[in-house]
């Protein structure tokens, strides 16, 4: 692994314009990826994972997205001051990506063969090699066979709407792999795949990494998958990197409270009584919910608002409590079987409603 990072991000901030003003989606993200690494960018829905990927590739919408601060480096070259055409050419030479929605990544008026031939011919043209369409189709059929798509010759003549979601996902993975870039960014690559196909596709990606010395950035919320394939894990919460650690350290000694909550949320087949009560004392809000309340609050104030009082015993039931001043929104938290102390003794206690009440 080289000392200088393949890609580096410094103090990246992204704001989205809305009718209520700017929402801080990313708030000072720092990230570095070394050549040959497998990085897992993990977080719940709405924490800013896909926005980070689009910011790296300069794919954010210009009318609604604003980047007040942030420096991006690729192979030691600063991307921000580059002209748009030069920057796009550099990104095409070094990075390929798998989008989260394969249906939106494929043009419905072109066949799968047209998509794949265009990708492979563009990759070869960057090396100064001209590839015929016939040779491009042969390369495309081989790539489809590697991602376990049956009858590749027939699939090359199909349009995207004729394929299932899982097959379109595998087509996008095949296109990204056959481009043979240095860095592959995969945004939820196994979401539309069943378990057996997902395992085979991931094994194929790991084989390509060994053979071609590729670098992977996986964007996912699947911690179990990252435990098996990632070298380092980056946890993103509320637009900030709250913890970075190698995989072994991350799963054995997590430090950030939110990371501990993520690990405790992984389903485990065990008796409820064997679960430490401390892991069920604190409830953390979702990224979307916290931003909806206020996008300008500090993490310390937000954490204090959502902290469940320590005087509560181990919860035995769940009740819905008032969490937002906005009608129609609510937050579920664990309630103790022990009667709650008076508000003067336990200032963190909130008035609660039953689960059947409207929220």
FIFITI-268977 format. One line per 8 residues: number of its first residue (from 1); their letters; for each residue x, y, z of N, C-alpha, C. Coordinates in pm, whole numbers. Layout:
<nodes>
NUM) a) X,Y,Z,X,Y,Z,X,Y,Z; ...
</nodes>
This chain:
<nodes>
1) xxxxxxxx) 84,-119,0,0,0,0,88,124,0; 63,217,-92,146,336,-104,115,433,10; 215,522,38,199,618,146,104,731,105; 118,783,-17,30,891,-61,-105,833,-101; -215,894,-56,-348,839,-86,-384,853,-233; -462,757,-281,-515,764,-417,-614,878,-428; -703,889,-330,-800,999,-325,-806,1051,-183; -816,1182,-171,-821,1246,-39,-926,1356,-40
9) xxxxxxxx) -1002,1362,68,-1106,1463,86,-1079,1536,216; -1081,1669,211,-1054,1750,328,-1166,1851,350; -1226,1844,469,-1325,1941,515,-1434,1964,410; -1496,1856,365,-1600,1865,263,-1734,1899,329; -1793,2006,283,-1925,2050,331,-2017,2068,211; -2136,2012,222,-2235,2023,115,-2366,2069,177; -2422,2173,120,-2551,2226,162,-2650,2210,47; -2773,2174,82,-2882,2168,-15,-2980,2282,12
17) xxxxxxxx) -3018,2352,-92,-3112,2462,-80,-3254,2409,-77; -3333,2459,16,-3473,2420,28,-3556,2543,57; -3687,2526,68,-3773,2641,91,-3754,2696,233; -3689,2620,321,-3664,2667,457,-3520,2712,475; -3445,2723,367,-3306,2764,375,-3214,2648,342; -3086,2664,372,-2987,2561,342,-2986,2455,452; -2984,2330,409,-2970,2216,501,-2827,2163,490; -2759,2152,603,-2621,2105,604,-2619,1953,597
25) xxxxxxxx) -2604,1900,478,-2605,1755,459,-2470,1695,496; -2361,1757,452,-2226,1717,492,-2163,1832,567; -2101,1802,680,-2049,1907,766,-1905,1875,806; -1813,1892,712,-1672,1873,743,-1626,1729,735; -1645,1663,621,-1605,1523,603,-1459,1517,559; -1380,1435,628,-1241,1409,592,-1227,1260,562; -1165,1230,447,-1156,1090,404,-1033,1074,317; -959,964,335,-847,934,246,-852,785,213
33) xxxxxxxx) -822,755,88,-826,618,37,-692,587,-27; -624,486,23,-496,445,-32,-516,339,-139; -421,330,-228,-430,233,-337,-430,90,-281; -523,9,-331,-535,-130,-288,-622,-152,-167; -675,-45,-107,-759,-59,13,-902,-94,-23; -972,-149,75,-1116,-172,68,-1179,-95,183; -1246,15,151,-1303,104,251,-1454,86,254; -1509,79,372,-1653,75,389,-1704,204,450
41) xxxxxxxx) -1786,278,376,-1849,399,426,-1989,361,473; -2009,359,603,-2129,301,662,-2206,408,736; -2337,400,729,-2423,492,802,-2568,464,769; -2656,518,849,-2798,496,826,-2847,578,707; -2969,554,664,-3026,628,552,-3037,776,587; -2990,860,497,-2998,1004,517,-2878,1067,583; -2773,990,610,-2657,1047,680,-2561,1117,584; -2575,1099,453,-2491,1169,357,-2395,1081,280
49) xxxxxxxx) -2417,950,277,-2324,859,207,-2325,885,56; -2443,885,-4,-2453,904,-149,-2411,1046,-187; -2442,1144,-104,-2399,1280,-132,-2247,1290,-134; -2181,1217,-45,-2034,1214,-45,-1982,1158,-177; -2042,1049,-223,-1999,988,-349,-2020,1085,-466; -2134,1151,-472,-2161,1243,-582,-2070,1365,-576; -2034,1406,-455,-1940,1518,-443,-1802,1479,-493; -1761,1354,-467,-1631,1309,-517,-1627,1310,-668
57) xxxxxxxx) -1739,1274,-731,-1745,1266,-877,-1796,1395,-942; -1821,1498,-861,-1874,1625,-913,-2004,1603,-991; -2095,1529,-928,-2225,1501,-990,-2340,1566,-915; -2311,1655,-822,-2418,1721,-748,-2492,1821,-837; -2622,1837,-817,-2697,1935,-897,-2652,2077,-866; -2620,2151,-968,-2565,2285,-948,-2667,2383,-892; -2795,2364,-923,-2896,2462,-882,-2933,2447,-735; -2927,2328,-681,-2973,2306,-544,-2861,2273,-446
65) xxxxxxxx) -2745,2234,-493,-2635,2196,-405,-2528,2304,-402; -2472,2325,-285,-2366,2425,-267,-2255,2362,-185; -2130,2381,-230,-2013,2329,-159,-1934,2450,-106; -1962,2495,17,-1893,2614,68,-1744,2590,93; -1709,2472,142,-1568,2439,166,-1544,2294,126; -1420,2262,100,-1385,2125,66,-1276,2118,-40; -1179,2030,-16,-1071,2009,-110,-1069,1862,-150; -1062,1835,-280,-1058,1700,-334,-928,1680,-410
73) xxxxxxxx) -860,1570,-380,-734,1537,-446,-742,1396,-502; -697,1381,-626,-689,1251,-692,-549,1234,-749; -480,1132,-703,-341,1109,-742,-254,1232,-714; -284,1300,-603,-208,1418,-565,-245,1545,-638; -339,1540,-731,-379,1657,-808,-508,1715,-750; -509,1845,-728,-627,1913,-675,-732,1924,-784; -854,1878,-755,-960,1877,-855,-1037,2008,-862; -1043,2081,-752,-1128,2201,-749,-1085,2308,-849
81) xxxxxxxx) -956,2342,-858,-919,2450,-952,-914,2407,-1097; -931,2279,-1129,-919,2232,-1267,-1037,2279,-1351; -1016,2302,-1479,-1130,2325,-1570,-1220,2201,-1574; -1345,2223,-1605,-1443,2115,-1597,-1408,1999,-1689; -1368,2026,-1813,-1338,1918,-1905,-1216,1839,-1861; -1114,1907,-1814,-993,1838,-1768,-1022,1754,-1645; -1104,1807,-1554,-1138,1732,-1433,-1221,1609,-1467; -1317,1623,-1559,-1400,1509,-1598,-1316,1400,-1665
89) xxxxxxxx) -1220,1439,-1747,-1134,1340,-1812,-1048,1267,-1710; -999,1338,-1608,-918,1274,-1505,-1001,1175,-1423; -1123,1214,-1389,-1209,1124,-1313,-1245,1000,-1394; -1268,1016,-1524,-1302,900,-1608,-1186,803,-1618; -1063,854,-1616,-948,765,-1628,-922,684,-1503; -964,734,-1387,-924,671,-1261,-1039,611,-1182; -1162,652,-1204,-1273,612,-1116,-1388,557,-1200; -1442,446,-1154,-1570,394,-1205,-1663,376,-1086
97) xxxxxxxx) -1792,370,-1115,-1885,367,-1003,-2008,285,-1037; -2069,231,-931,-2195,158,-940,-2297,238,-861; -2400,288,-929,-2499,371,-864,-2597,286,-785; -2663,352,-689,-2757,282,-603,-2881,238,-679; -2925,318,-775,-3044,286,-854,-3001,246,-995; -2993,117,-1026,-2948,77,-1159,-3042,121,-1270; -3171,134,-1240,-3266,175,-1344,-3238,316,-1393; -3194,405,-1303,-3164,542,-1343,-3026,555,-1405
105) xxxxxxxx) -2940,454,-1389,-2805,460,-1446,-2800,408,-1590; -2907,342,-1636,-2911,286,-1772,-3010,364,-1856; -2968,399,-1977,-3054,474,-2069,-3157,379,-2130; -3285,407,-2115,-3387,312,-2162,-3396,298,-2314; -3335,389,-2392,-3346,382,-2538,-3228,310,-2601; -3133,264,-2521,-3018,190,-2572,-3019,49,-2515; -2969,-45,-2591,-2961,-183,-2545,-2845,-198,-2445; -2846,-310,-2376,-2738,-338,-2282,-2604,-346,-2357
113) xxxxxxxx) -2606,-402,-2477,-2484,-409,-2556,-2429,-273,-2592; -2518,-178,-2624,-2473,-42,-2655,-2405,22,-2534; -2465,3,-2416,-2405,58,-2295,-2265,2,-2272; -2252,-128,-2279,-2127,-193,-2242,-2018,-170,-2346; -2055,-170,-2473,-1956,-143,-2578,-1903,-1,-2565; -1991,92,-2534,-1947,231,-2516,-1847,243,-2401; -1871,168,-2293,-1781,174,-2177,-1644,116,-2211; -1644,-3,-2272,-1515,-68,-2298,-1436,5,-2406
121) xxxxxxxx) -1504,60,-2506,-1432,135,-2609,-1376,266,-2552; -1448,329,-2460,-1397,449,-2396,-1275,417,-2310; -1279,302,-2240,-1165,263,-2158,-1042,234,-2243; -1060,167,-2355,-948,137,-2442,-897,262,-2513; -987,354,-2548,-944,477,-2613,-855,561,-2522; -881,554,-2388,-795,627,-2295,-653,572,-2294; -637,445,-2336,-503,384,-2345,-443,398,-2484; -516,463,-2577,-468,479,-2713,-497,361,-2803
129) xxxxxxxx) -594,275,-2765,-629,156,-2842,-769,173,-2900; -783,146,-3030,-914,151,-3094,-972,10,-3098; -1094,-3,-3047,-1159,-133,-3036,-1282,-136,-3126; -1296,-241,-3205,-1412,-254,-3292,-1535,-292,-3210; -1652,-272,-3269,-1775,-304,-3199,-1788,-454,-3176; -1741,-535,-3270,-1748,-680,-3254,-1664,-725,-3135; -1541,-673,-3126,-1457,-708,-3012,-1516,-655,-2881; -1579,-538,-2888,-1643,-483,-2769,-1757,-570,-2720
137) xxxxxxxx) -1837,-625,-2813,-1946,-714,-2774,-1893,-843,-2712; -1782,-893,-2763,-1723,-1014,-2705,-1676,-987,-2562; -1612,-872,-2542,-1568,-836,-2408,-1689,-818,-2315; -1796,-760,-2368,-1916,-739,-2287,-1979,-871,-2247; -1984,-967,-2339,-2041,-1098,-2307,-1960,-1168,-2199; -1828,-1156,-2204,-1744,-1215,-2100,-1769,-1151,-1965; -1787,-1018,-1964,-1812,-949,-1837,-1947,-989,-1778; -2048,-1007,-1862,-2179,-1050,-1813,-2173,-1191,-1757
145) xxxxxxxx) -2095,-1277,-1820,-2081,-1413,-1769,-2011,-1414,-1633; -1919,-1320,-1610,-1847,-1315,-1483,-1937,-1274,-1368; -2042,-1197,-1396,-2136,-1158,-1290,-2258,-1250,-1287; -2245,-1370,-1346,-2344,-1478,-1335,-2477,-1445,-1401; -2472,-1377,-1515,-2593,-1352,-1593,-2605,-1461,-1698; -2714,-1537,-1699,-2728,-1645,-1798,-2756,-1590,-1937; -2707,-1662,-2038,-2730,-1626,-2179,-2687,-1481,-2207; -2560,-1449,-2194,-2514,-1310,-2214,-2543,-1257,-2354
153) xxxxxxxx) -2534,-1343,-2455,-2557,-1295,-2592,-2699,-1240,-2608; -2796,-1303,-2546,-2934,-1253,-2555,-2951,-1126,-2472; -2889,-1120,-2355,-2903,-1003,-2269,-2846,-878,-2336; -2741,-895,-2417,-2682,-779,-2485,-2778,-714,-2582; -2877,-787,-2631,-2975,-731,-2725,-3099,-677,-2654; -3106,-692,-2522,-3224,-647,-2447,-3210,-501,-2408; -3324,-440,-2381,-3329,-305,-2327,-3341,-312,-2175; -3305,-206,-2103,-3309,-212,-1956,-3444,-249,-1898
161) xxxxxxxx) -3553,-203,-1961,-3685,-234,-1906,-3721,-382,-1919; -3645,-459,-1996,-3671,-602,-2011,-3599,-686,-1906; -3521,-623,-1820,-3445,-695,-1718,-3503,-667,-1580; -3481,-761,-1490,-3522,-741,-1352,-3425,-647,-1281; -3461,-605,-1160,-3376,-514,-1086,-3240,-575,-1053; -3241,-704,-1016,-3114,-769,-985,-3024,-784,-1106; -3081,-811,-1223,-3000,-824,-1345,-2944,-689,-1387; -3024,-583,-1373,-2972,-450,-1404,-2859,-410,-1310
169) xxxxxxxx) -2871,-452,-1184,-2763,-424,-1090,-2634,-495,-1131; -2646,-620,-1174,-2528,-694,-1217,-2469,-639,-1346; -2554,-586,-1434,-2504,-522,-1556,-2421,-399,-1520; -2469,-320,-1423,-2393,-201,-1382,-2260,-241,-1318; -2259,-349,-1240,-2134,-395,-1180,-2038,-442,-1289; -2090,-514,-1390,-2005,-560,-1500,-1946,-442,-1577; -2025,-338,-1600,-1975,-220,-1671,-1865,-151,-1591; -1883,-142,-1458,-1783,-75,-1375,-1654,-154,-1370
177) xxxxxxxx) -1664,-287,-1368,-1544,-371,-1357,-1467,-375,-1488; -1540,-385,-1600,-1472,-398,-1729,-1401,-269,-1771; -1435,-157,-1706,-1365,-33,-1737,-1222,-33,-1684; -1194,-119,-1583,-1059,-137,-1528,-1000,-5,-1479; -1075,63,-1394,-1026,187,-1333,-948,155,-1205; -879,255,-1152,-803,237,-1029,-893,228,-907; -1002,306,-905,-1092,313,-789,-1234,281,-834; -1297,188,-763,-1436,153,-789,-1520,196,-669
185) xxxxxxxx) -1614,287,-693,-1707,332,-589,-1839,259,-611; -1880,181,-513,-2002,100,-523,-2101,148,-418; -2211,205,-463,-2315,254,-373,-2422,147,-360; -2423,77,-247,-2516,-34,-221,-2514,-135,-337; -2401,-199,-364,-2395,-287,-481,-2477,-414,-468; -2509,-457,-347,-2581,-584,-331,-2724,-569,-287; -2780,-448,-295,-2915,-427,-244,-3019,-506,-322; -3010,-508,-454,-3111,-572,-537,-3080,-719,-564
193) xxxxxxxx) -2978,-776,-500,-2938,-914,-527,-2979,-1004,-412; -3013,-1128,-444,-3040,-1223,-337,-2908,-1266,-273; -2918,-1336,-162,-2800,-1363,-80,-2696,-1445,-155; -2739,-1548,-226,-2642,-1635,-294,-2570,-1561,-407; -2644,-1484,-487,-2582,-1408,-596,-2493,-1298,-540; -2537,-1235,-431,-2456,-1129,-370,-2321,-1183,-326; -2320,-1300,-264,-2193,-1359,-218,-2101,-1388,-336; -2155,-1440,-445,-2073,-1473,-561,-2018,-1347,-628
201) xxxxxxxx) -2100,-1242,-635,-2055,-1118,-697,-1947,-1052,-611; -1964,-1054,-479,-1862,-996,-390,-1732,-1075,-402; -1740,-1207,-410,-1619,-1289,-428,-1550,-1255,-560; -1630,-1229,-663,-1573,-1190,-791,-1500,-1056,-780; -1559,-960,-709,-1494,-830,-691,-1363,-844,-613; -1364,-931,-513,-1240,-953,-437,-1132,-1018,-524; -1173,-1105,-615,-1076,-1167,-706,-1018,-1063,-802; -1102,-974,-852,-1054,-868,-940,-957,-776,-867
209) xxxxxxxx) -982,-752,-738,-891,-666,-663,-752,-729,-655; -747,-859,-633,-616,-925,-625,-546,-929,-760; -624,-951,-867,-563,-964,-999,-524,-829,-1059; -607,-727,-1037,-586,-598,-1103,-544,-487,-1007; -527,-518,-879,-486,-421,-778,-584,-302,-774; -712,-334,-771,-814,-230,-768,-837,-183,-624; -891,-63,-613,-927,-3,-484,-1078,12,-479; -1137,-24,-365,-1283,-23,-353,-1327,73,-243
217) xxxxxxxx) -1433,146,-271,-1505,224,-171,-1649,176,-172; -1687,99,-70,-1822,46,-59,-1905,141,27; -2019,183,-26,-2112,266,48,-2233,180,82; -2255,157,210,-2357,62,250,-2399,88,394; -2505,21,435,-2544,18,576,-2536,-123,633; -2478,-213,556,-2468,-353,596,-2334,-376,667; -2336,-373,799,-2214,-393,875,-2163,-535,865; -2252,-631,852,-2210,-771,841,-2127,-793,715
225) xxxxxxxx) -2167,-729,605,-2091,-742,481,-1954,-677,494; -1950,-559,555,-1823,-488,571,-1727,-562,664; -1782,-637,756,-1695,-712,847,-1612,-816,774; -1664,-866,664,-1595,-972,590,-1504,-921,480; -1527,-800,429,-1452,-759,310,-1373,-630,329; -1406,-545,426,-1344,-413,436,-1215,-417,516; -1118,-333,478,-997,-312,557,-1017,-206,663; -1085,-99,626,-1118,8,721,-1264,43,706
233) xxxxxxxx) -1325,89,816,-1465,128,817,-1475,272,864; -1551,350,788,-1575,491,820,-1723,505,853; -1754,553,973,-1892,571,1016,-1932,717,995; -2041,735,923,-2092,869,894,-2224,888,969; -2234,997,1042,-2356,1026,1118,-2381,1176,1114; -2501,1213,1068,-2540,1354,1060,-2441,1436,980; -2389,1377,872,-2299,1450,784,-2158,1464,834; -2122,1392,941,-1987,1400,996,-1930,1260,1013
241) xxxxxxxx) -1800,1250,1000,-1731,1123,1026,-1712,1114,1177; -1784,1019,1240,-1776,1008,1386,-1675,904,1431; -1636,811,1342,-1536,712,1382,-1474,650,1257; -1342,630,1262,-1267,562,1158,-1176,462,1226; -1182,337,1183,-1099,233,1247,-1084,117,1151; -977,38,1172,-967,-85,1095,-1077,-181,1140; -1107,-278,1057,-1224,-362,1079,-1220,-436,1212; -1107,-493,1247,-1097,-568,1372,-1121,-478,1493
249) xxxxxxxx) -1057,-362,1494,-1074,-270,1606,-1216,-218,1613; -1276,-193,1498,-1411,-138,1495,-1511,-232,1561; -1502,-361,1532,-1600,-456,1585,-1567,-504,1727; -1447,-487,1771,-1411,-531,1905,-1418,-419,2008; -1370,-302,1972,-1369,-190,2068,-1420,-62,2003; -1549,-53,1971,-1603,73,1918,-1601,181,2024; -1572,304,1983,-1556,413,2080,-1674,510,2081; -1723,546,1965,-1830,646,1960,-1962,584,2004
257) xxxxxxxx) -2044,657,2083,-2173,600,2127,-2264,560,2012; -2264,638,1903,-2348,601,1790,-2300,471,1726; -2169,451,1716,-2116,326,1663,-2157,209,1752; -2153,227,1882,-2196,122,1973,-2343,88,1954; -2426,190,1928,-2568,166,1903,-2588,90,1772; -2509,123,1668,-2519,50,1542,-2487,-97,1561; -2381,-126,1633,-2343,-265,1655,-2445,-338,1740; -2503,-271,1838,-2604,-336,1921,-2733,-361,1846
265) xxxxxxxx) -2753,-292,1732,-2875,-310,1653,-2867,-430,1559; -2749,-491,1545,-2736,-610,1461,-2812,-725,1526; -2905,-792,1455,-2982,-900,1517,-2892,-1014,1562; -2915,-1059,1685,-2841,-1171,1742,-2941,-1269,1800; -2926,-1397,1768,-3015,-1500,1821,-2969,-1533,1962; -3035,-1471,2061,-2999,-1493,2200,-3117,-1454,2287; -3107,-1488,2416,-3210,-1452,2512,-3203,-1303,2541; -3319,-1238,2555,-3321,-1095,2579,-3251,-1060,2710
273) xxxxxxxx) -3263,-1150,2807,-3203,-1121,2937,-3051,-1118,2931; -2991,-1180,2827,-2846,-1181,2817,-2791,-1052,2759; -2879,-965,2706,-2834,-838,2649,-2809,-738,2760; -2694,-675,2767,-2667,-578,2874,-2769,-465,2870; -2824,-428,2986,-2924,-321,2986,-2868,-187,2943; -2736,-167,2955,-2678,-38,2916,-2692,-12,2768; -2700,-118,2686,-2711,-98,2541,-2849,-55,2501; -2947,-61,2597,-3084,-22,2563,-3127,106,2635
281) xxxxxxxx) -3032,174,2698,-3069,294,2772,-3082,416,2683; -2994,425,2585,-2989,547,2505,-3053,525,2370; -3129,623,2323,-3189,620,2191,-3132,735,2111; -3089,707,1990,-3032,809,1902,-3128,836,1789; -3145,961,1748,-3239,992,1640,-3181,956,1505; -3268,939,1408,-3221,919,1272,-3166,1050,1218; -3083,1041,1114,-3023,1161,1057,-3129,1255,1002; -3230,1199,935,-3334,1284,875,-3415,1352,984
289) xxxxxxxx) -3446,1279,1090,-3528,1335,1195,-3456,1448,1267; -3328,1427,1297,-3254,1530,1368,-3240,1655,1283; -3217,1638,1153,-3204,1756,1067,-3337,1828,1052; -3448,1751,1055,-3577,1815,1038,-3608,1908,1155; -3562,1869,1274,-3587,1955,1389,-3507,2084,1378; -3378,2072,1353,-3294,2190,1335,-3162,2146,1275; -3124,2208,1165,-2998,2173,1100,-2883,2261,1145; -2910,2349,1243,-2805,2442,1284,-2757,2416,1427
297) xxxxxxxx) -2807,2309,1492,-2767,2283,1629,-2634,2208,1633; -2565,2220,1743,-2440,2147,1760,-2470,2005,1800; -2370,1917,1782,-2389,1776,1817,-2412,1761,1966; -2345,1843,2047,-2358,1829,2192,-2501,1858,2237; -2558,1964,2185,-2696,1998,2223,-2792,1893,2173; -2770,1842,2051,-2860,1740,1997,-2851,1611,2077; -2727,1577,2117,-2711,1454,2195,-2779,1467,2331; -2769,1585,2395,-2834,1604,2523,-2985,1595,2512
305) xxxxxxxx) -3040,1644,2404,-3185,1640,2387,-3236,1497,2378; -3157,1409,2314,-3206,1274,2288,-3158,1172,2391; -3086,1215,2492,-3035,1119,2590,-3147,1071,2680; -3165,942,2694,-3262,885,2786,-3205,893,2927; -3281,935,3028,-3227,950,3164,-3166,821,3215; -3053,833,3283,-2984,716,3336,-3058,656,3454; -3152,730,3512,-3224,675,3625,-3325,570,3583; -3352,559,3453,-3446,459,3405,-3382,321,3412
313) xxxxxxxx) -3460,223,3449,-3409,87,3455,-3416,24,3318; -3382,-105,3309,-3384,-175,3180,-3525,-173,3124; -3545,-136,2997,-3680,-126,2941,-3741,-263,2919; -3872,-268,2938,-3944,-392,2913,-4054,-373,2811; -4082,-251,2769,-4186,-226,2670,-4147,-103,2591; -4218,-81,2482,-4190,34,2394,-4312,123,2389; -4290,253,2400,-4398,350,2392,-4354,463,2299; -4451,529,2242,-4421,640,2152,-4427,770,2231
321) xxxxxxxx) -4321,848,2221,-4312,971,2298,-4307,1090,2206; -4346,1203,2259,-4343,1326,2181,-4199,1371,2165; -4154,1380,2043,-4014,1414,2019,-3998,1541,1937; -4099,1581,1862,-4086,1695,1774,-4201,1792,1797; -4175,1920,1780,-4286,2016,1785,-4368,2013,1658; -4322,1941,1555,-4393,1936,1427,-4501,1829,1435; -4628,1860,1406,-4733,1759,1414,-4708,1646,1315; -4747,1527,1355,-4735,1411,1267,-4604,1340,1276
329) xxxxxxxx) -4511,1384,1364,-4383,1317,1378,-4369,1268,1521; -4298,1158,1538,-4286,1100,1670,-4157,1021,1678; -4125,975,1797,-4003,897,1819,-4035,783,1914; -3988,665,1878,-4011,548,1963,-3893,528,2055; -3917,504,2182,-3810,476,2275,-3856,372,2376; -3760,312,2444,-3791,210,2542,-3835,274,2672; -3939,217,2733,-3990,264,2860,-3962,160,2968; -3936,205,3088,-3905,115,3198,-4033,67,3264
337) xxxxxxxx) -4026,-54,3318,-4139,-106,3393,-4147,-42,3531; -4035,21,3576,-4034,90,3704,-4101,226,3687; -4188,267,3779,-4253,399,3764,-4149,508,3751; -4173,601,3661,-4079,710,3637,-4080,806,3755; -3964,862,3792,-3959,960,3902,-4023,1090,3860; -4048,1178,3953,-4106,1309,3918,-4016,1386,3824; -4073,1482,3755,-3996,1560,3658,-3884,1637,3724; -3904,1678,3849,-3799,1753,3918,-3677,1668,3945
345) xxxxxxxx) -3699,1538,3966,-3587,1446,3991,-3524,1401,3862; -3606,1377,3761,-3558,1326,3632,-3595,1424,3523; -3515,1529,3500,-3552,1632,3403,-3558,1581,3261; -3497,1465,3233,-3497,1415,3096,-3624,1345,3057; -3716,1319,3152,-3839,1246,3123,-3930,1334,3038; -3992,1276,2938,-4083,1348,2849,-4223,1293,2865; -4325,1374,2845,-4462,1319,2848,-4480,1220,2735; -4539,1105,2764,-4549,995,2669,-4694,970,2633
353) xxxxxxx) -4713,915,2513,-4843,871,2467,-4838,722,2447; -4949,659,2447,-4953,516,2421,-4931,491,2275; -4894,364,2242,-4862,331,2102,-4982,344,2013; -5102,333,2069,-5221,341,1985,-5266,483,1959; -5208,579,2030,-5250,718,2013,-5194,775,1885; -5259,876,1834,-5210,941,1712,-5098,1034,1749; -4995,1040,1660,-4877,1119,1693,-4850,1233,1606
</nodes>
